[in-house]
Amino acid sequence: MSSQSPPVLPITNLQPTTTTTTTTATASQPPLPPHALRAFLNNITESVRNGFSQRRPFTELIDRSAFSKPESISEATTRIRKNYAYFRINYLATIFVILAFSLLTNPFSLLLLVGLLCSWLFLYLFRASDQPLVLFGRTFSDRETLGILIVLSVFVVFLTNVGSVIITALLVGVGIVCAHGAFRVPEDLFLDDVQENASTGFLSSFLGGAASNVVASAAPIMAAARA
């Protein structure tokens, strides 16, 4: 009588599952907010709108009865300082309009400037750190990208007519502001509410507040992008 052999159970070799650290590291990094650029632009618009709301009426700016020739250079300097303290926002708006008109009449310079700004925004400021810059099949690190953008900025500003257009527009705007401030008699202006701001810097009331708000709002966005 032959003995029956025990049944043979099938053995399945289970392959160990491995998880890649690359996937884990990528998943642990927060993605760039989809509306980062929109939020950045909205904060800039809101800051500019709040600053521009503090402008003086342009009827006071161009009141022909309030113009007279200054007696001396010291009087002209005093007038410029007082008028600047009162018409600060109007003066900055005038310079901005002249700069915008100069760029619009030079479309090539405007395209170069817009392209340079977009390069800084999309290639460095709002680019996530886990997405390296790849151009022509070559991967560039953050330091190399920053160096390329700096060289590109120097080339666009100083080796093209962009720099000359901007500098010329700024000089014309500052000249118009100084001429108006020297010939505008400030005695009829209500300077009591701006005396505390008369000793502040050129961009303190308008661009200072706007820049601080923009930097404060953009800091979390850029931190998330560079994390």
BELJOVEN-V619004 format. One record per run of one state. SS is the DSSP state (a for helix, b for strand, c for the rest). FROM is the first residue (numbers start at 0). LEN is the number of residues. If there is no record, write none. Layout:
ss=SS from=FROM len=LEN
ss=SS from=FROM len=LEN
This chain:
ss=c from=0 len=20
ss=a from=20 len=8
ss=c from=28 len=7
ss=a from=35 len=17
ss=c from=52 len=5
ss=a from=57 len=4
ss=c from=61 len=2
ss=a from=63 len=3
ss=b from=66 len=1
ss=c from=67 len=5
ss=a from=72 len=14
ss=c from=86 len=1
ss=a from=87 len=17
ss=c from=104 len=2
ss=a from=106 len=19
ss=c from=125 len=7
ss=b from=132 len=3
ss=c from=135 len=2
ss=b from=137 len=3
ss=c from=140 len=1
ss=a from=141 len=17
ss=c from=158 len=3
ss=a from=161 len=22
ss=b from=183 len=1
ss=c from=184 len=1
ss=a from=185 len=3
ss=c from=188 len=3
ss=a from=191 len=6
ss=c from=197 len=6
ss=a from=203 len=23
ss=c from=226 len=1
